[in-house]
Amino acid sequence: MAKTIEITDTNFDEIISGDKPVLVDFWAEWCGPCKMIGPIVEEIAGEYEGKAVIGKVNVDENPQISIKFGIRSIPTLLVFKNKEVVDRHVGYAQKNILTEKIDAQIG
């Protein structure tokens, strides 16, 4: 089963440069709602293997990406397509809400 990719300030541009949609979960260790959505994001990574890239950014360890995209609350989930943010969700979300956002960018 696929795992989420750890996205850092260093590898971010490379990861969003592909031709597949990318779901990025901005989170932190101390964030309660982040811990609730984490397993959902992991599950999606397994289900979308080969169709989309699913990654996580620890905002405490990678401040540059967070600043660049104006992340003020976490969890924030961004969907990228062709290096552009095409969707954004702030706060906890049910799995179907996130998969609908990814599905809208596939194909």
Secondary structure as the mmCIF struct_conf table of DSSP 4:
data_model
#
loop_
_struct_conf.conf_type_id
_struct_conf.id
_struct_conf.beg_label_comp_id
_struct_conf.beg_label_asym_id
_struct_conf.beg_label_seq_id
_struct_conf.end_label_comp_id
_struct_conf.end_label_asym_id
_struct_conf.end_label_seq_id
HELX_LH_PP_P HELX_LH_PP_P1 THR A 4 THR A 4
STRN STRN1 ILE A 5 GLU A 6
HELX_LH_PP_P HELX_LH_PP_P2 ILE A 7 ILE A 7
TURN_TY1_P TURN_TY1_P1 ASP A 9 ASN A 11
HELX_RH_AL_P HELX_RH_AL_P1 PHE A 12 ILE A 16
TURN_TY1_P TURN_TY1_P2 SER A 17 SER A 17
BEND BEND1 GLY A 18 LYS A 20
STRN STRN2 VAL A 22 TRP A 27
TURN_TY1_P TURN_TY1_P3 GLU A 29 TRP A 30
HELX_RH_AL_P HELX_RH_AL_P2 GLY A 32 GLU A 47
TURN_TY1_P TURN_TY1_P4 TYR A 48 LYS A 51
STRN STRN3 VAL A 53 ASN A 58
TURN_TY1_P TURN_TY1_P5 VAL A 59 GLU A 61
HELX_RH_AL_P HELX_RH_AL_P3 PRO A 63 LYS A 68
TURN_TY1_P TURN_TY1_P6 PHE A 69 GLY A 70
BEND BEND2 SER A 73 PRO A 75
STRN STRN4 THR A 76 LYS A 81
TURN_TY1_P TURN_TY1_P7 ASN A 82 LYS A 83
STRN STRN5 GLU A 84 VAL A 90
BEND BEND3 GLY A 91 GLY A 91
HELX_RH_AL_P HELX_RH_AL_P4 LYS A 95 ASP A 103
TURN_TY1_P TURN_TY1_P8 ALA A 104 GLN A 105
#
